Amino acid sequence: MNILKEVITDITELIPQKNPFVMVDALSYFSETEVVSQLTITSDNLFCSKGKFTEPGLIENMAQTVALHTGYDFFRKGEKAPTGYIGSVKKAIVNELPLLGETITTKATILQEFMGVTMVSVTVTLNNKEIAASEMKTVIAS
């Protein structure tokens, strides 16, 4: 069940990353086990090269989508978003790189969460077509 009443476009308090290293710009869905973010690729994005969003940018977008899930959960409790790290990336597949001006949608499904370690399955879509996917482990800094 989606807990959000509307899309959140001011995510500055929901993730620990700050500009210019923010790779999500909207939270469109949140539940206990899933989160969906969006990112419009702009020319000033650190991971935009030759008019395309690069593979490292897609991986960072996936990780920040997971951070958005954690951060929004903390925000709902009146707490500050924690800092976290990518623990591992498994089975990363990139089929297509989005172009400047396009908006990607990233969905993370929580597979397991225990003591600050979150295992997720993540997919990135563009115009309802899956362009990237991975399994990822993120860790909250202690």
Contacts in CASP RR format, 6 or more apart in sequence:
PFRMAT RR
TARGET T0000
AUTHOR 0000-0000-0000
METHOD contacts of the structure
MODEL  1
MNILKEVITDITELIPQKNPFVMVDALSYFSETEVVSQLTITSDNLFCSK
GKFTEPGLIENMAQTVALHTGYDFFRKGEKAPTGYIGSVKKAIVNELPLL
GETITTKATILQEFMGVTMVSVTVTLNNKEIAASEMKTVIAS
1 31 0 8 1.000
2 29 0 8 1.000
2 30 0 8 1.000
2 31 0 8 1.000
3 30 0 8 1.000
3 31 0 8 1.000
3 76 0 8 1.000
4 27 0 8 1.000
4 28 0 8 1.000
4 29 0 8 1.000
4 30 0 8 1.000
7 26 0 8 1.000
7 27 0 8 1.000
7 28 0 8 1.000
7 38 0 8 1.000
8 14 0 8 1.000
8 26 0 8 1.000
8 27 0 8 1.000
8 28 0 8 1.000
8 72 0 8 1.000
9 25 0 8 1.000
9 26 0 8 1.000
11 22 0 8 1.000
11 24 0 8 1.000
11 25 0 8 1.000
11 26 0 8 1.000
11 27 0 8 1.000
11 68 0 8 1.000
12 18 0 8 1.000
13 75 0 8 1.000
13 80 0 8 1.000
13 81 0 8 1.000
14 27 0 8 1.000
14 68 0 8 1.000
14 71 0 8 1.000
14 72 0 8 1.000
14 75 0 8 1.000
14 81 0 8 1.000
15 22 0 8 1.000
15 24 0 8 1.000
15 64 0 8 1.000
15 67 0 8 1.000
15 68 0 8 1.000
15 71 0 8 1.000
15 81 0 8 1.000
16 67 0 8 1.000
16 81 0 8 1.000
16 82 0 8 1.000
16 83 0 8 1.000
16 84 0 8 1.000
17 23 0 8 1.000
17 64 0 8 1.000
17 67 0 8 1.000
20 44 0 8 1.000
20 45 0 8 1.000
20 46 0 8 1.000
21 46 0 8 1.000
21 60 0 8 1.000
22 64 0 8 1.000
23 39 0 8 1.000
23 45 0 8 1.000
23 47 0 8 1.000
23 57 0 8 1.000
23 60 0 8 1.000
23 61 0 8 1.000
23 64 0 8 1.000
24 37 0 8 1.000
24 38 0 8 1.000
24 39 0 8 1.000
24 61 0 8 1.000
24 64 0 8 1.000
24 65 0 8 1.000
24 68 0 8 1.000
24 106 0 8 1.000
25 37 0 8 1.000
25 38 0 8 1.000
25 39 0 8 1.000
25 40 0 8 1.000
26 37 0 8 1.000
26 38 0 8 1.000
26 39 0 8 1.000
27 35 0 8 1.000
27 36 0 8 1.000
27 37 0 8 1.000
27 68 0 8 1.000
27 72 0 8 1.000
28 36 0 8 1.000
28 37 0 8 1.000
28 38 0 8 1.000
28 105 0 8 1.000
29 35 0 8 1.000
29 36 0 8 1.000
29 107 0 8 1.000
30 36 0 8 1.000
30 69 0 8 1.000
30 72 0 8 1.000
32 110 0 8 1.000
33 109 0 8 1.000
33 110 0 8 1.000
34 69 0 8 1.000
34 107 0 8 1.000
34 108 0 8 1.000
34 109 0 8 1.000
34 110 0 8 1.000
35 65 0 8 1.000
35 66 0 8 1.000
35 68 0 8 1.000
35 69 0 8 1.000
35 72 0 8 1.000
35 107 0 8 1.000
35 108 0 8 1.000
36 65 0 8 1.000
36 105 0 8 1.000
36 106 0 8 1.000
36 107 0 8 1.000
36 108 0 8 1.000
37 61 0 8 1.000
37 64 0 8 1.000
37 65 0 8 1.000
37 68 0 8 1.000
37 105 0 8 1.000
37 106 0 8 1.000
38 103 0 8 1.000
38 104 0 8 1.000
38 105 0 8 1.000
38 106 0 8 1.000
39 61 0 8 1.000
39 103 0 8 1.000
39 104 0 8 1.000
39 106 0 8 1.000
40 101 0 8 1.000
40 102 0 8 1.000
40 103 0 8 1.000
41 48 0 8 1.000
41 53 0 8 1.000
41 98 0 8 1.000
41 99 0 8 1.000
41 100 0 8 1.000
41 101 0 8 1.000
41 102 0 8 1.000
41 103 0 8 1.000
41 104 0 8 1.000
42 48 0 8 1.000
42 100 0 8 1.000
42 101 0 8 1.000
43 51 0 8 1.000
43 100 0 8 1.000
45 53 0 8 1.000
47 53 0 8 1.000
47 54 0 8 1.000
47 56 0 8 1.000
47 57 0 8 1.000
47 60 0 8 1.000
48 54 0 8 1.000
48 100 0 8 1.000
51 99 0 8 1.000
51 100 0 8 1.000
52 97 0 8 1.000
52 98 0 8 1.000
52 99 0 8 1.000
52 100 0 8 1.000
53 97 0 8 1.000
53 98 0 8 1.000
53 99 0 8 1.000
53 100 0 8 1.000
53 102 0 8 1.000
53 104 0 8 1.000
54 97 0 8 1.000
55 94 0 8 1.000
55 97 0 8 1.000
58 94 0 8 1.000
58 97 0 8 1.000
58 104 0 8 1.000
58 124 0 8 1.000
58 131 0 8 1.000
58 132 0 8 1.000
59 86 0 8 1.000
59 89 0 8 1.000
59 92 0 8 1.000
59 134 0 8 1.000
61 104 0 8 1.000
61 106 0 8 1.000
61 124 0 8 1.000
62 106 0 8 1.000
62 108 0 8 1.000
62 122 0 8 1.000
62 124 0 8 1.000
62 132 0 8 1.000
62 134 0 8 1.000
62 136 0 8 1.000
63 86 0 8 1.000
63 136 0 8 1.000
63 138 0 8 1.000
65 106 0 8 1.000
65 107 0 8 1.000
65 108 0 8 1.000
65 122 0 8 1.000
66 108 0 8 1.000
66 118 0 8 1.000
66 120 0 8 1.000
66 122 0 8 1.000
66 136 0 8 1.000
66 138 0 8 1.000
67 81 0 8 1.000
67 84 0 8 1.000
67 138 0 8 1.000
69 108 0 8 1.000
69 110 0 8 1.000
69 118 0 8 1.000
70 81 0 8 1.000
70 82 0 8 1.000
70 84 0 8 1.000
70 118 0 8 1.000
70 138 0 8 1.000
70 140 0 8 1.000
71 81 0 8 1.000
71 82 0 8 1.000
74 80 0 8 1.000
74 81 0 8 1.000
74 82 0 8 1.000
75 81 0 8 1.000
82 140 0 8 1.000
82 141 0 8 1.000
83 140 0 8 1.000
83 141 0 8 1.000
84 138 0 8 1.000
84 139 0 8 1.000
84 140 0 8 1.000
84 141 0 8 1.000
85 138 0 8 1.000
85 139 0 8 1.000
85 141 0 8 1.000
86 136 0 8 1.000
86 137 0 8 1.000
86 138 0 8 1.000
87 136 0 8 1.000
87 137 0 8 1.000
87 138 0 8 1.000
87 139 0 8 1.000
88 136 0 8 1.000
88 137 0 8 1.000
89 134 0 8 1.000
89 135 0 8 1.000
89 136 0 8 1.000
90 134 0 8 1.000
90 135 0 8 1.000
90 136 0 8 1.000
90 137 0 8 1.000
91 133 0 8 1.000
91 134 0 8 1.000
91 135 0 8 1.000
92 132 0 8 1.000
92 133 0 8 1.000
92 134 0 8 1.000
93 132 0 8 1.000
93 133 0 8 1.000
93 134 0 8 1.000
94 131 0 8 1.000
94 132 0 8 1.000
95 130 0 8 1.000
95 131 0 8 1.000
95 132 0 8 1.000
96 126 0 8 1.000
96 129 0 8 1.000
96 131 0 8 1.000
96 132 0 8 1.000
97 131 0 8 1.000
98 104 0 8 1.000
98 126 0 8 1.000
98 131 0 8 1.000
102 126 0 8 1.000
102 127 0 8 1.000
103 126 0 8 1.000
104 124 0 8 1.000
104 125 0 8 1.000
104 126 0 8 1.000
104 131 0 8 1.000
105 124 0 8 1.000
105 125 0 8 1.000
105 126 0 8 1.000
106 122 0 8 1.000
106 123 0 8 1.000
106 124 0 8 1.000
106 125 0 8 1.000
107 122 0 8 1.000
107 123 0 8 1.000
107 125 0 8 1.000
108 120 0 8 1.000
108 121 0 8 1.000
108 122 0 8 1.000
108 136 0 8 1.000
109 120 0 8 1.000
109 121 0 8 1.000
109 122 0 8 1.000
110 118 0 8 1.000
110 119 0 8 1.000
110 120 0 8 1.000
111 119 0 8 1.000
111 120 0 8 1.000
111 121 0 8 1.000
111 135 0 8 1.000
112 118 0 8 1.000
112 119 0 8 1.000
113 119 0 8 1.000
116 139 0 8 1.000
116 140 0 8 1.000
117 137 0 8 1.000
117 138 0 8 1.000
117 139 0 8 1.000
117 140 0 8 1.000
118 137 0 8 1.000
118 138 0 8 1.000
118 139 0 8 1.000
118 140 0 8 1.000
119 135 0 8 1.000
119 136 0 8 1.000
119 137 0 8 1.000
120 135 0 8 1.000
120 136 0 8 1.000
120 137 0 8 1.000
120 138 0 8 1.000
121 133 0 8 1.000
121 134 0 8 1.000
121 135 0 8 1.000
122 133 0 8 1.000
122 134 0 8 1.000
122 135 0 8 1.000
122 136 0 8 1.000
123 130 0 8 1.000
123 132 0 8 1.000
123 133 0 8 1.000
124 130 0 8 1.000
124 131 0 8 1.000
124 132 0 8 1.000
124 133 0 8 1.000
125 131 0 8 1.000
END
